[in-house]
Structure formats: structure tokens, C-alpha cells
Amino acid sequence: MSSQDNAPKCPSKGENLPPMTVRNPDTDWLSHAQMGAFMHYLPNDREHYRFDSDETEFWGVFDVAGLVVQLKDAGAAYLGFTLGQNEGYINAPNPVYDEICGYRAGERCSKRDLPMELATALREQGIRLLLYLPCQPPTRDLQAIKAFGFPDEPLGEDRQFLPAAAEKWSQVIAYWSRHYGDLVSGWWFDGAYDWLNFNDAIAACYAPAAKSGNPHAIVTFNPGIGLRRARRLEDYTAGELTEPFESAIDSRWVDGSQAHVLTYLGDRWGRPNCRFADADWLPWLQRCFRAGAAVTLDMSANRNPNQGTVGLFCQRQIEQFKRLRMALV
């Protein structure tokens, strides 16, 4: 039997969609958690890192134990971690991906299973793991795009969604979900844009794939900047906000979806500075937590072995995260 068999199928045109997910109790932990950290750890072959067979230049030197110590000390309840994004290199093994694309093991997917190591070490400290994944294969890897059946153009940009292509991508999602099982508590899917024809039928393909290894995992689909419910089958809001203080949160639920915000401590994603003072963050965070919402804060992680320990958060940011968390306990 192929490793691609038994993946969830996307609803065909005209088929009834599953009922809308409303106030899913599997999100209770997220409401109670209140505050988590997010890391954009994205391989990029255009930088000076080598992707050698021993992976010493990028994946192999990632300090899992050191990162867990940082998160535990700062009081983070969970970590959001990127599997990959646009460049074509992925932070975890996936033989289904390799099979579909025609890549050798380790050619694009890391041989080191960072999510498994992270999830195991985090669980020992009572910290959960969420995984980030775009809603389509790496946009700058034309071989992958063609293999999955997404349109060739525009190169380096998001493509229009096609049901057959999305179904193939769901097979990749399902492999990871079954591989990690209940070590992964949730998924944050990016690029679920209306203008690309992402719709509830595709979400109904991805959601069961993401839950195939853990039926209690929670999922969300990011429709773009804003705090709103986007899809019938989302459990919590993607909540991508660039200016968080402009969004008032007064309820745990947004049209039946657990209220959640993802924003950044720096002045952009992955930047190592602190754009707001503690005194600016605290009233807004307090209001969010009082309502039952959760807030995930993106921080810069070191990727360059010549500049320090790879995989650790920027010290000034993790210290601010800790001050905010301790002030609101």
C-alpha cells in the first residue's frame, strides 16, 4: 500500500460540508494557556548555510534543550514552530512529500526530526507544541509545485487552489499528524486566502488530515490580517495582527471560534527588537486574558552558528516575554 493511501479526501463539488465547528471544548487548554511563543525557523538556501548530509550547518546544531529551558523559564504555555514556508526546505522528515516530489530523503526535508525532539522535550515540561504550515507546497520550489499539481505561475508567489492539488497536500499533512500523534496539540495553516480560491471544501480536506493523528488537535486557517472567524471547520482564530492594540477582545469566542491572536514582539516578524514597552503591552494583554482569549508572540530566533547558539530566542525578547507573563499571572 502506498504511503499516500488512506489520506482524508476533499469534499467533491456539491457534496455537503461537515457542520460548522462551534465552541470546541478541545480549545479549553488554549484559553487557559493564555500566552505562548512563536518561532519562524525557516531554511533558506540563498543564505550562507550549507545543507550538507550531516546537517551541521542548520538543522543539526539547533539547541532543543536550550530552547525548552528558555520557554520554561519565561512561562510560555506553548510553542508555535514552522515546518517550512516558501523556500523548499522543510524542518522535518516526510517520506510522503519526498515520494510525491521525487526527492531523496534529506534532499529537501531535514533528516533530523526537530518537531519530534521539540514535542518530546516540551511535553516533559508541560509545554505544548503547535505546528505552522502553509496551505500549499513551497512556492519557490517549482519541482514541488508541479508535482502537487498547483499552477506553475506565478513563480515565488501563492497559487490558485485546485482541489486535486490540495488533496495531495493533505496527504503530506496527514503523514505528519499520524507521525507526531498527540505530541502536537494544534495547527496554524497560513495562506488560506479567498482570492486564491481557498474555501471551506479545501479546509474540510485539511482539517481531518491534521486531526488524523490526534482527533483533539485544534486547527485554524489564516485568511489574512484581522481577528475573525474564517472557516467552518476552524477551532480557533488565526488572528494575525500587525497592530494588536487596535483590536479589542471582550469575549472568548469569535462566532464560535476560540479567540486567539498571533503577533510579534519586534517591529516585524522575526525581528530581534522590542517595539513596545511592557507598560503598552500589559493593559491589552490583561483585557485579552480576562476575556478568555490567547495571545501568541513571535520572537526572533538565532539561525547563524557564527552569532551564537542556533535555535534560541533573542535574549531581550524572551526577557520581555517573561516580564509580561509574570506580571499577568
C-alpha positions, -999 to +999 in steps of 0.1 A: +000+000+000+014+035-009+022+059+019-003+082+003-032+059+007-059+065+033-054+102+034-086+123+040-104+132+008-116+167-001-154+170-005-164+170-041-183+198-057-219+197-045-212+174-015-224+185+019-198+200+041-194+189+077-213+210+102-195+242+115-173+237+145-186+258+173-171+263+208-149+232+205-140+221+241-107+209+227-097+246+228-101+249+265-064+244+271-056+273+247-079+297+266-063+286+299-028+288+285-033+325+276+002+332+263+026+313+240+057+318+219+062+315+181+093+309+161+099+314+124+127+290+118+129+289+080+157+273+060+169+295+031+194+282+006+202+317-006+219+324+027+254+311+036+241+280+053+250+246+038+225+218+036+250+190+039+242+154+045+253+158+081+232+189+085+257+205+108+252+240+094+215+244+101+193+217+115+220+197+132+231+224+156+196+235+167+197+235+205+164+219+215+173+216+252+183+252+254+151+264+238+130+244+262+149+259+291+141+294+278+104+287+273+100+271+307+118+299+325+097+325+306+064+308+315+054+301+279+025+276+278+031+265+242+054+270+212+044+275+176+071+261+153+073+264+115+076+232+094+086+253+065+074+281+042+084+291+007+120+282+000+115+245-004+134+233+027+114+217+055+123+213+092+111+176+094+113+143+076+083+134+054+085+104+031+051+112+015+064+146+005+096+131-009+076+104-028+053+130-044+081+154-054+106+128-064+132+139-038+157+117-020+154+116+018+172+146+032+173+164-001+146+189+009+132+176+042+155+175+072+167+141+083+167+154+119+132+153+133+131+186+151+094+187+158+096+152+174+125+163+196+108+196+205+075+180+212+090+153+235+112+177+254+084+203+257+059+178+270+083+169+298+080+205+309+042+207+305+045+229+273+025+222+242+036+223+205+017+238+176+029+234+141+028+261+113+024+251+077+013+270+046-018+258+028+002+248-003+037+235-010+068+258-011+060+285-036+097+289-048+102+252-054+089+247-089+095+209-088+073+206-058+046+229-071+044+209-104+044+176-085+014+185-064-005+199-094-006+236-084-002+261-113+034+268-124+028+306-122+034+330-106+069+318-096+076+325-060+040+336-052+009+319-039-010+299-065-047+294-071-060+264-051-071+234-071-090+206-053-068+177-067-036+196-057-050+204-023-059+167-018-023+158-024-011+184+001-035+169+026-016+136+023+016+153+034-003+169+064-018+135+073+016+119+074+029+144+099-002+143+120-001+105+123+037+106+129+035+130+158+002+119+172-009+136+204+026+152+208+012+180+186-017+200+201-027+221+171-020+235+136-018+271+122-023+270+084-012+301+065-023+315+032-060+305+033-069+334+011-103+339-006-086+355-037-067+322-042-099+302-041-092+287-007-126+276+005-145+256+031-142+224+009-104+226+010-105+234+047-127+203+051-099+183+034-070+197+055-087+197+089-093+159+091-058+154+078-044+175+106-065+156+131-059+121+118-031+115+143-048+134+172-085+140+170-082+166+198-057+187+179-071+222+170-067+239+136-070+273+122-067+288+087-053+322+082-073+344+058-050+374+062-046+402+087-075+405+112-093+389+141-123+370+126-136+335+121-126+324+086-137+288+080-165+264+091-140+239+105-116+262+123-113+257+161-096+290+169-090+322+151-057+326+132-057+362+145-027+376+126-024+412+137+002+437+129-012+464+152-026+443+181-038+472+203-063+483+176-083+451+182-104+449+214-111+414+226-140+411+250-151+375+245-135+341+244-154+333+212-155+349+178-185+335+161-179+302+180-142+301+173-118+304+202-103+339+202-066+339+195-041+364+183-007+359+166+015+390+165+051+399+171+073+415+198+097+430+173+088+456+147+081+428+121+081+390+120+114+376+133+130+410+141+151+410+173+140+443+188+111+451+213+087+475+195+065+483+226+073+489+262+059+465+289+035+492+300+020+493+265+015+456+263+001+449+297-033+465+296-041+450+262-029+415+273-048+417+305-080+425+286-074+396+263-068+371+291-098+384+311-120+376+281-106+341+277-085+348+246-050+335+239-021+355+225+009+341+207+040+363+204+066+358+177+102+363+186+135+363+167+155+330+168+192+327+160+198+309+128+235+316+124+260+294+142+286+323+139+264+345+160+255+323+189+236+292+198+212+282+170+176+278+179+175+302+209+152+332+211+167+367+212+176+373+248+160+408+251+127+395+237+125+363+258+132+385+288+103+408+279+081+378+273+089+366+308+082+400+324+048+402+307+039+367+316+050+371+353+031+404+356-001+388+344+000+355+364 
